[in-house]
Amino acid sequence: MGDYGRDVEFGYFLVPNAGDPLLKTAQAADRLGLDLIGVQDHPYQRRYVDTWTLLSVIAAATERVRVFPDVASLPLRPPAVLAKSAASLDLLSGGRVELGLGAGAFWDAIDAYGGPRRTPKEAIDALEEAVGVIRAIWSGERSLRLDGTHYRLKGAHSGPEPAHPIEIWLGVRGPRALALTGRLADGWLPSSSWAPPESLPAYNARIDEAATAAGRAPRDIRRLYNVNGTITDGRSSGFLNGPAEQWVDELTDVAVAYGMDTFVFWGEGDQDTQLRRFAEEVVPAVRERVRQERSG
């Protein structure tokens, strides 16, 4: 399937470098009208502040933008506590939290931080169990029990419940992980660096097949896209590297031909300039072009 017909949304991918003006940039994204701020989660990176701490401070310092980890490193974040953290911040922020979740990468670094080293199969098995744990902790129910290989609940009491139905977006690409996304997740969150547009139909087909088999509508699964590149004043030098008009053409095409509905901008170069140009020159034009193409 090409276009799933979902409303398009736009976000900013914030790299949590301790020396950068992180709050100032987040407040600019909020002021410029973006829908989302995503923060990558690599706790073992010594130059980065902790992602969940940063998301909490951003939520306190902004008014309307939604925040999410892009994506949380599951092996270093126990899912029951992660669920509690997400629900708490959702309550405190007025329902402005979503949850990006990853099975784990950079296993040497995870191991160095005391996390488990998992095989690809174990990582996806653990991810599936974690989704169940997280949803249980958000349920408001008491005496929760889940007996998994990697995660367990033994009579746990959930709560507080989040302020809104938090979505779980999986940043995954393997066949089993894509099937898991179709069966259980609320969204899929790839990056343009490893999932160029020509690869998206095959990935989406696996998600759709699993969703349909599980009795779900493929349209109900959000398709987010971390888009990495540079908005320039010069000529094009490839996908997402060129003037704003090129970005508008390419993101519109990715939306209506390849089914992606949410674009999280990861700009290279001066962040103030890139963020402003994306929000002012690209976002409104893509919204209008998508509307025109769908109505025409």
VOBA-1610 file (N, C-alpha, C; in pm, whole numbers, padded with zeros to 5 digits, always signed):
BEGIN
Met+00085-00119+00000Met+00000+00000+00000Met+00088+00124+00000Gly+00044+00230-00067Gly+00119+00354-00068Gly+00078+00446+00046Asp-00018+00531+00020Asp-00061+00630+00118Asp-00166+00570+00211Tyr-00142+00578+00341Tyr-00239+00529+00438Tyr-00339+00637+00478Gly-00318+00760+00430Gly-00414+00866+00450Gly-00412+00933+00587Arg-00310+00907+00667Arg-00304+00968+00800Arg-00257+01114+00791Asp-00299+01193+00889Asp-00251+01331+00896Asp-00099+01331+00910Val-00032+01425+00843Val+00113+01434+00854Val+00150+01519+00976Glu+00258+01476+01044Glu+00311+01549+01158Glu+00462+01565+01141Phe+00519+01656+01220Phe+00659+01690+01203Phe+00725+01709+01340Gly+00849+01660+01350Gly+00922+01670+01475Gly+01067+01705+01453Tyr+01139+01715+01564Tyr+01281+01748+01562Tyr+01357+01643+01642Phe+01467+01595+01584Phe+01551+01494+01645Phe+01663+01564+01720Leu+01658+01560+01853Leu+01753+01634+01936Leu+01863+01541+01986Val+01986+01569+01945Val+02101+01492+01993Val+02139+01549+02130Pro+02145+01467+02236Pro+02157+01520+02372Pro+02300+01552+02415Asn+02375+01622+02331Asn+02510+01663+02366Asn+02507+01756+02486Ala+02584+01722+02590Ala+02581+01799+02713Ala+02622+01944+02692Gly+02708+01971+02594Gly+02755+02107+02571Gly+02667+02192+02482Asp+02558+02136+02429Asp+02471+02210+02338Asp+02359+02281+02414Pro+02300+02386+02356Pro+02188+02457+02421Pro+02057+02379+02403Leu+02047+02266+02470Leu+01939+02171+02447Leu+01801+02230+02476Leu+01787+02297+02588Leu+01657+02354+02623Leu+01618+02466+02528Lys+01714+02548+02492Lys+01686+02657+02399Lys+01637+02602+02265Thr+01701+02497+02218Thr+01660+02436+02091Thr+01521+02375+02102Ala+01495+02305+02213Ala+01363+02245+02233Ala+01254+02351+02240Gln+01282+02461+02307Gln+01183+02569+02317Gln+01160+02633+02180Ala+01264+02640+02097Ala+01248+02692+01962Ala+01158+02601+01879Ala+01177+02469+01892Ala+01092+02374+01819Ala+00947+02389+01861Asp+00924+02409+01989Asp+00789+02429+02042Asp+00730+02558+01986Arg+00807+02665+01991Arg+00761+02796+01946Arg+00734+02797+01795Leu+00812+02720+01720Leu+00797+02714+01575Leu+00682+02623+01530Gly+00617+02557+01625Gly+00496+02482+01594Gly+00515+02337+01557Leu+00635+02280+01580Leu+00653+02138+01552Leu+00570+02054+01649Asp+00536+01934+01607Asp+00449+01847+01687Asp+00525+01765+01790Leu+00650+01732+01761Leu+00724+01634+01841Leu+00869+01674+01859Ile+00929+01631+01970Ile+01073+01633+01989Ile+01115+01492+02031Gly+01204+01431+01953Gly+01258+01300+01985Gly+01403+01312+02029Val+01442+01237+02131Val+01579+01239+02182Val+01635+01098+02177Gln+01750+01083+02110Gln+01812+00950+02103Gln+01860+00907+02242Asp+01867+00776+02263Asp+01897+00722+02396Asp+02019+00630+02390His+02133+00687+02426His+02258+00610+02433His+02325+00643+02567Pro+02280+00581+02677Pro+02331+00617+02810Pro+02482+00601+02824Tyr+02541+00514+02745Tyr+02684+00484+02755Tyr+02770+00589+02683Gln+02708+00683+02613Gln+02781+00787+02543Gln+02817+00898+02643Arg+02944+00914+02671Arg+02985+01003+02780Arg+02954+01150+02754Arg+02935+01189+02630Arg+02906+01329+02599Arg+02757+01362+02608Tyr+02674+01262+02629Tyr+02530+01284+02629Tyr+02473+01294+02771Val+02378+01384+02791Val+02299+01381+02913Val+02199+01267+02903Asp+02145+01227+03017Asp+02047+01118+03018Asp+01920+01159+02945Thr+01873+01071+02860Thr+01759+01103+02775Thr+01632+01128+02854Trp+01601+01043+02950Trp+01473+01061+03020Trp+01475+01187+03106Thr+01589+01218+03165Thr+01600+01342+03241Thr+01578+01461+03150Leu+01640+01458+03032Leu+01625+01568+02937Leu+01480+01582+02890Leu+01414+01471+02858Leu+01274+01477+02816Leu+01188+01541+02924Ser+01216+01509+03050Ser+01138+01566+03160Ser+01156+01717+03169Val+01281+01761+03155Val+01307+01905+03163Val+01246+01977+03042Ile+01255+01916+02925Ile+01194+01975+02806Ile+01043+01990+02825Ala+00980+01886+02876Ala+00835+01892+02896Ala+00797+02004+02991Ala+00880+02027+03093Ala+00853+02135+03189Ala+00875+02273+03129Ala+00964+02282+03030Ala+01003+02412+02975Ala+00930+02447+02846Thr+00839+02362+02801Thr+00764+02387+02678Thr+00614+02383+02708Glu+00535+02417+02607Glu+00391+02430+02631Glu+00305+02329+02556Arg+00344+02295+02432Arg+00253+02214+02352Arg+00319+02096+02283Val+00448+02101+02258Val+00514+01996+02182Val+00514+01864+02260Arg+00498+01752+02189Arg+00504+01621+02253Arg+00648+01571+02250Val+00686+01488+02347Val+00823+01440+02360Val+00826+01288+02362Phe+00940+01231+02315Phe+00954+01086+02317Phe+01101+01047+02303Pro+01140+00932+02358Pro+01275+00880+02332Pro+01279+00819+02193Asp+01387+00846+02120Asp+01395+00808+01978Asp+01524+00729+01951Val+01530+00602+02000Val+01433+00526+02078Val+01500+00482+02208Ala+01417+00449+02310Ala+01470+00406+02439Ala+01547+00276+02424Ser+01662+00268+02490Ser+01745+00147+02488Ser+01691+00048+02590Leu+01608-00044+02544Leu+01540-00137+02634Leu+01634-00214+02727Pro+01750-00263+02679Pro+01834-00342+02771Pro+01883-00264+02893Leu+01884-00131+02885Leu+01930-00051+02998Leu+01815+00019+03071Arg+01692-00010+03031Arg+01576+00055+03095Arg+01470-00051+03124Pro+01465-00103+03247Pro+01366-00206+03281Pro+01225-00159+03245Pro+01149-00240+03172Pro+01024-00190+03113Pro+00919-00146+03214Ala+00910-00209+03330Ala+00809-00166+03428Ala+00841-00026+03478Val+00968+00001+03506Val+01007+00134+03553Val+00997+00235+03439Leu+01032+00195+03317Leu+01018+00283+03201Leu+00871+00322+03182Ala+00782+00225+03198Ala+00639+00253+03187Ala+00593+00351+03294Lys+00642+00333+03416Lys+00608+00424+03526Lys+00660+00565+03495Ser+00782+00574+03444Ser+00838+00704+03409Ser+00755+00773+03302Ala+00718+00698+03198Ala+00640+00757+03088Ala+00503+00802+03136Ala+00436+00720+03215Ala+00304+00757+03266Ala+00313+00879+03357Ser+00417+00885+03438Ser+00434+00998+03529Ser+00455+01127+03452Leu+00545+01124+03353Leu+00572+01245+03274Leu+00450+01283+03191Asp+00373+01184+03145Asp+00252+01214+03070Asp+00152+01289+03158Leu+00137+01245+03281Leu+00049+01315+03375Leu+00100+01456+03402Leu+00227+01468+03431Leu+00284+01597+03470Leu+00287+01697+03355Ser+00290+01647+03231Ser+00299+01735+03114Ser+00164+01759+03047Gly+00058+01701+03099Gly-00072+01718+03036Gly-00090+01633+02912Gly-00035+01512+02913Gly-00057+01418+02803Gly+00030+01442+02682Arg+00160+01472+02704Arg+00249+01508+02592Arg+00366+01412+02577Val+00344+01283+02608Val+00452+01184+02601Val+00411+01067+02513Glu+00503+01025+02427Glu+00489+00898+02354Glu+00615+00817+02382Leu+00616+00690+02342Leu+00728+00603+02379Leu+00786+00533+02257Gly+00904+00578+02215Gly+00981+00505+02114Gly+01064+00400+02185Leu+01070+00281+02130Leu+01134+00170+02199Leu+01219+00090+02100Gly+01342+00057+02142Gly+01431-00022+02059Gly+01479-00146+02133Ala+01513-00250+02056Ala+01554-00377+02115Ala+01696-00373+02168Gly+01773-00271+02128Gly+01911-00260+02174Gly+02008-00263+02057Ala+02115-00187+02070Ala+02223-00185+01972Ala+02350-00150+02048Phe+02465-00166+01982Phe+02593-00136+02047Phe+02609-00221+02174Trp+02610-00352+02152Trp+02604-00444+02266Trp+02728-00438+02354Asp+02843-00406+02298Asp+02962-00389+02382Asp+02942-00276+02482Ala+02884-00166+02435Ala+02860-00052+02523Ala+02753-00083+02626Ile+02650-00154+02586Ile+02545-00195+02681Ile+02604-00286+02787Asp+02686-00382+02745Asp+02752-00472+02839Asp+02843-00395+02935Ala+02913-00294+02884Ala+03001-00214+02969Ala+02923-00140+03077Tyr+02798-00111+03051Tyr+02713-00041+03148Tyr+02634-00138+03236Gly+02664-00267+03225Gly+02598-00365+03311Gly+02470-00422+03255Gly+02438-00390+03130Gly+02318-00445+03069Gly+02342-00582+03011Pro+02235-00653+02973Pro+02248-00787+02916Pro+02297-00781+02771Arg+02374-00880+02732Arg+02415-00895+02592Arg+02321-00999+02529Arg+02245-00959+02430Arg+02142-01047+02374Arg+02171-01079+02228Thr+02134-01200+02189Thr+02136-01237+02048Thr+02020-01165+01978Pro+02020-01159+01846Pro+01907-01096+01776Pro+01772-01156+01815Lys+01765-01289+01826Lys+01638-01352+01866Lys+01599-01311+02008Glu+01696-01315+02099Glu+01667-01277+02237Glu+01622-01132+02246Ala+01683-01046+02167Ala+01648-00904+02172Ala+01503-00880+02130Ile+01457-00949+02026Ile+01319-00931+01981Ile+01222-00999+02077Asp+01259-01115+02130Asp+01175-01179+02232Asp+01157-01086+02352Ala+01267-01025+02397Ala+01260-00934+02511Ala+01176-00811+02479Leu+01186-00762+02355Leu+01107-00646+02314Leu+00958-00677+02320Glu+00920-00795+02272Glu+00779-00833+02277Glu+00730-00844+02421Glu+00810-00906+02507Glu+00771-00915+02648Glu+00760-00776+02710Ala+00851-00687+02674Ala+00851-00553+02731Ala+00725-00476+02695Val+00678-00491+02571Val+00554-00423+02531Val+00439-00468+02620Gly+00434-00597+02649Gly+00329-00648+02738Gly+00341-00593+02879Val+00463-00586+02930Val+00485-00531+03064Val+00443-00385+03070Ile+00485-00308+02971Ile+00456-00165+02970Ile+00306-00140+02964Arg+00237-00210+02877Arg+00092-00190+02867Arg+00022-00232+02996Ala+00073-00336+03061Ala+00014-00378+03188Ala+00031-00271+03295Ile+00149-00211+03300Ile+00175-00107+03400Ile+00089+00017+03375Trp+00048+00039+03253Trp-00040+00153+03222Trp-00187+00120+03242Ser-00221-00005+03273Ser-00361-00050+03270Ser-00444-00002+03388Gly-00379+00033+03499Gly-00454+00068+03619Gly-00497-00052+03701Glu-00459-00172+03657Glu-00502-00294+03728Glu-00405-00329+03840Arg-00452-00415+03931Arg-00372-00458+04044Arg-00329-00604+04028Ser-00231-00644+04105Ser-00185-00783+04110Ser-00151-00837+03971Leu-00071-00764+03899Leu-00033-00801+03763Leu+00071-00911+03765Arg+00052-01009+03677Arg+00148-01119+03668Arg+00181-01144+03521Leu+00308-01152+03493Leu+00356-01185+03359Leu+00485-01263+03375Asp+00484-01383+03323Asp+00600-01472+03344Asp+00673-01491+03212Gly+00765-01399+03181Gly+00842-01408+03059Gly+00981-01462+03084Thr+01053-01482+02977Thr+01192-01528+02989Thr+01284-01413+03032His+01255-01294+02985His+01341-01179+03011His+01283-01084+03115Tyr+01150-01074+03120Tyr+01085-00981+03213Tyr+00967-01049+03281Arg+00946-01012+03407Arg+00836-01070+03484Arg+00768-00963+03567Leu+00640-00984+03590Leu+00565-00911+03691Leu+00511-01013+03790Lys+00529-00989+03918Lys+00490-01085+04021Lys+00398-01017+04121Gly+00272-01000+04081Gly+00177-00936+04169Gly+00194-00786+04176Ala+00244-00724+04069Ala+00269-00580+04068Ala+00139-00502+04060His+00138-00385+04124His+00025-00292+04115His+00062-00179+04021Ser-00023-00155+03924Ser+00006-00051+03825Ser-00042+00085+03875Gly-00002+00188+03802Gly-00046+00322+03834Gly+00068+00413+03871Pro+00046+00543+03858Pro-00076+00605+03806Pro-00090+00583+03656Glu-00214+00589+03610Glu-00238+00573+03468Glu-00194+00701+03394Pro-00147+00686+03270Pro-00109+00805+03192Pro-00230+00893+03163Ala-00202+01018+03128Ala-00308+01115+03101Ala-00379+01088+02969His-00312+01019+02877His-00373+00985+02749His-00316+00850+02706Pro-00375+00784+02607Pro-00322+00656+02562Pro-00185+00674+02495Ile-00079+00652+02570Ile+00056+00667+02516Ile+00077+00564+02405Glu+00135+00608+02294Glu+00164+00516+02185Glu+00305+00457+02200Ile+00320+00333+02158Ile+00450+00266+02156Ile+00494+00252+02011Trp+00608+00314+01980Trp+00663+00313+01844Trp+00792+00234+01846Leu+00804+00134+01761Leu+00921+00048+01761Leu+01020+00088+01651Gly+01145+00111+01692Gly+01251+00142+01597Gly+01324+00015+01558Val+01269-00059+01463Val+01318-00194+01429Val+01318-00213+01278Arg+01388-00321+01233Arg+01389-00346+01088Arg+01386-00492+01046Gly+01422-00587+01130Gly+01423-00727+01089Gly+01284-00784+01068Pro+01273-00896+00996Pro+01140-00953+00966Pro+01056-00982+01091Arg+01116-01045+01193Arg+01039-01075+01315Arg+00998-00947+01386Ala+01086-00849+01388Ala+01056-00724+01457Ala+00947-00645+01385Leu+00949-00648+01252Leu+00844-00580+01176Leu+00710-00650+01196Ala+00711-00782+01203Ala+00588-00855+01232Ala+00536-00821+01371Leu+00626-00810+01466Leu+00588-00768+01601Leu+00524-00630+01598Thr+00580-00539+01520Thr+00522-00406+01506Thr+00379-00413+01456Gly+00358-00494+01353Gly+00224-00506+01298Gly+00124-00567+01395Arg+00171-00662+01477Arg+00081-00728+01572Arg+00048-00642+01692Leu+00147-00570+01745Leu+00131-00515+01879Leu+00156-00365+01893Ala+00235-00304+01806Ala+00278-00166+01830Ala+00180-00065+01772Asp+00198+00060+01813Asp+00116+00169+01763Asp+00185+00242+01648Gly+00315+00215+01629Gly+00386+00284+01522Gly+00519+00220+01493Trp+00571+00252+01375Trp+00704+00206+01332Trp+00791+00327+01311Leu+00918+00322+01359Leu+01005+00439+01363Leu+01143+00407+01305Pro+01154+00402+01170Pro+01284+00382+01107Pro+01355+00515+01083Ser+01479+00508+01036Ser+01558+00626+01001Ser+01597+00619+00854Ser+01601+00736+00790Ser+01633+00739+00647Ser+01775+00689+00620Ser+01862+00693+00721Ser+02000+00647+00701Ser+02008+00499+00672Trp+01916+00420+00727Trp+01918+00275+00701Trp+01792+00224+00631Ala+01695+00311+00615Ala+01572+00272+00545Ala+01540+00377+00439Pro+01615+00380+00327Pro+01586+00477+00221Pro+01448+00450+00161Pro+01391+00548+00092Pro+01254+00533+00043Pro+01227+00405-00035Glu+01323+00363-00117Glu+01297+00245-00200Glu+01283+00117-00117Ser+01330+00119+00008Ser+01317+00001+00095Ser+01186+00000+00172Leu+01116+00113+00176Leu+00999+00124+00263Leu+00883+00033+00223Pro+00852+00014+00094Pro+00740-00073+00060Pro+00754-00215+00116Ala+00873-00272+00110Ala+00892-00408+00161Ala+00877-00411+00313Tyr+00933-00312+00380Tyr+00918-00305+00526Tyr+00770-00289+00563Asn+00702-00195+00499Asn+00561-00172+00530Asn+00475-00293+00500Ala+00509-00367+00395Ala+00432-00486+00360Ala+00437-00590+00472Arg+00554-00608+00532Arg+00565-00703+00643Arg+00481-00659+00763Ile+00484-00529+00791Ile+00401-00476+00901Ile+00254-00497+00870Asp+00214-00465+00748Asp+00072-00473+00710Asp+00022-00618+00714Glu+00105-00709+00666Glu+00065-00850+00666Glu+00041-00899+00808Ala+00131-00864+00899Ala+00115-00907+01038Ala-00004-00838+01103Ala-00024-00711+01072Ala-00138-00639+01129Ala-00269-00702+01085Thr-00281-00730+00956Thr-00404-00789+00903Thr-00430-00926+00965Ala-00324-01005+00978Ala-00339-01138+01039Ala-00384-01129+01184Ala-00349-01019+01251Ala-00387-00999+01391Ala-00521-00927+01405Gly-00588-00903+01292Gly-00718-00837+01296Gly-00709-00687+01312Arg-00596-00629+01277Arg-00576-00486+01289Arg-00577-00422+01150Ala-00613-00294+01145Ala-00609-00220+01019Ala-00469-00160+01003Pro-00400-00188+00893Pro-00267-00130+00872Pro-00265+00022+00887Arg-00373+00088+00851Arg-00379+00234+00861Arg-00366+00282+01006Asp-00399+00197+01102Asp-00396+00238+01242Asp-00254+00245+01298Ile-00156+00196+01223Ile-00017+00196+01269Ile+00053+00319+01212Arg+00099+00405+01301Arg+00169+00526+01258Arg+00302+00487+01193Arg+00343+00562+01091Arg+00471+00539+01024Arg+00555+00666+01037Leu+00647+00664+01133Leu+00735+00778+01156Leu+00864+00758+01079Tyr+00935+00868+01054Tyr+01057+00859+00972Tyr+01155+00964+01023Asn+01266+00917+01082Asn+01375+01008+01116Asn+01446+01045+00986Val+01442+01173+00950Val+01498+01215+00820Val+01624+01297+00844Asn+01736+01243+00797Asn+01868+01301+00820Asn+01920+01366+00694Gly+01960+01494+00704Gly+02013+01562+00587Gly+02034+01709+00616Thr+02051+01788+00509Thr+02080+01930+00522Thr+01996+02010+00423Ile+01934+02115+00475Ile+01863+02210+00389Ile+01964+02317+00346Thr+01985+02327+00217Thr+02091+02415+00165Thr+02031+02521+00072Asp+02116+02612+00028Asp+02079+02709-00073Asp+02137+02672-00210Gly+02214+02563-00212Gly+02279+02525-00335Gly+02206+02416-00409Arg+02281+02347-00492Arg+02223+02239-00572Arg+02207+02113-00488Ser+02127+02023-00540Ser+02107+01896-00472Ser+02234+01812-00474Ser+02260+01746-00362Ser+02370+01650-00358Ser+02320+01515-00308Gly+02194+01483-00341Gly+02137+01355-00302Gly+02011+01371-00221Phe+01952+01258-00184Phe+01826+01255-00109Phe+01840+01335+00020Leu+01747+01429+00041Leu+01743+01513+00161Leu+01871+01593+00183Asn+01937+01628+00077Asn+02051+01720+00082Asn+02037+01817-00035Gly+01975+01931-00006Gly+01949+02027-00111Gly+01857+02136-00061Pro+01807+02222-00151Pro+01724+02334-00111Pro+01589+02291-00055Ala+01522+02386+00008Ala+01394+02355+00073Ala+01293+02296-00025Glu+01295+02346-00149Glu+01200+02294-00249Glu+01220+02145-00272Gln+01346+02101-00270Gln+01373+01958-00286Gln+01318+01880-00167Trp+01339+01931-00047Trp+01284+01865+00074Trp+01133+01852+00064Val+01067+01956+00017Val+00921+01952+00005Val+00880+01843-00093Asp+00946+01837-00208Asp+00914+01735-00309Asp+00936+01595-00251Glu+01051+01574-00187Glu+01086+01439-00142Glu+01001+01393-00024Leu+00974+01481+00072Leu+00891+01440+00185Leu+00746+01419+00142Thr+00697+01500+00051Thr+00562+01477-00001Thr+00553+01341-00068Asp+00655+01309-00147Asp+00656+01179-00215Asp+00663+01064-00115Val+00745+01079-00012Val+00755+00974+00089Val+00622+00955+00161Ala+00545+01063+00177Ala+00415+01053+00243Ala+00310+00987+00154Val+00293+01037+00032Val+00181+00989-00049Val+00214+00865-00131Ala+00342+00839-00156Ala+00379+00720-00234Ala+00432+00607-00148Tyr+00489+00639-00031Tyr+00553+00537+00052Tyr+00491+00522+00190Gly+00389+00601+00221Gly+00309+00574+00340Gly+00359+00628+00472Met+00465+00708+00472Met+00514+00762+00599Met+00435+00888+00633Asp+00404+00906+00762Asp+00315+01016+00799Asp+00374+01114+00899Thr+00487+01081+00961Thr+00545+01168+01062Thr+00695+01180+01034Phe+00742+01303+01018Phe+00881+01325+00980Phe+00955+01395+01094Val+01059+01329+01145Val+01138+01381+01257Val+01272+01426+01199Phe+01295+01555+01197Phe+01406+01616+01126Phe+01536+01608+01206Trp+01637+01548+01144Trp+01771+01539+01203Trp+01865+01613+01109Gly+01878+01744+01133Gly+01954+01827+01041Gly+02102+01828+01071Glu+02181+01836+00965Glu+02326+01851+00978Glu+02361+01999+00961Gly+02460+02044+01036Gly+02500+02184+01025Gly+02449+02266+01142Asp+02441+02397+01124Asp+02396+02486+01230Asp+02252+02455+01268Gln+02232+02413+01393Gln+02102+02363+01433Gln+01995+02472+01434Asp+02029+02593+01478Asp+01930+02700+01478Asp+01878+02727+01338Thr+01971+02735+01243Thr+01932+02763+01105Thr+01853+02648+01044Gln+01901+02526+01065Gln+01833+02409+01007Gln+01693+02392+01065Leu+01680+02405+01196Leu+01549+02391+01260Leu+01451+02496+01208Arg+01496+02620+01202Arg+01408+02728+01156Arg+01366+02706+01011Arg+01461+02668+00926Arg+01427+02648+00785Arg+01331+02530+00768Phe+01353+02424+00843Phe+01261+02310+00835Phe+01120+02351+00875Ala+01108+02420+00989Ala+00976+02457+01041Ala+00906+02560+00955Glu+00982+02654+00898Glu+00920+02765+00826Glu+00909+02742+00676Glu+01006+02673+00616Glu+01008+02659+00470Glu+00961+02522+00421Val+00982+02420+00503Val+00949+02284+00459Val+00815+02237+00512Val+00793+02247+00643Val+00674+02188+00705Val+00543+02240+00645Pro+00518+02371+00642Pro+00388+02415+00589Pro+00369+02379+00442Ala+00477+02379+00365Ala+00465+02345+00223Ala+00434+02196+00204Val+00493+02110+00287Val+00463+01968+00277Val+00317+01942+00318Arg+00273+02005+00424Arg+00132+01988+00465Arg+00038+02023+00350Glu+00065+02136+00284Glu-00023+02181+00176Glu-00012+02090+00054Arg+00110+02048+00019Arg+00128+01961-00097Arg+00060+01825-00075Val+00073+01770+00045Val+00007+01642+00074Val-00145+01658+00064Arg-00195+01769+00117Arg-00339+01793+00108Arg-00383+01802-00039Gln-00307+01874-00120Gln-00341+01890-00261Gln-00338+01756-00334Glu-00234+01678-00308Glu-00221+01551-00381Glu-00332+01454-00342Arg-00369+01456-00216Arg-00476+01366-00173Arg-00613+01410-00228Ser-00636+01540-00235Ser-00765+01587-00284Ser-00773+01585-00435Gly-00655+01588-00502Gly-00653+01595-00648Gly-00655+01459-00714
//
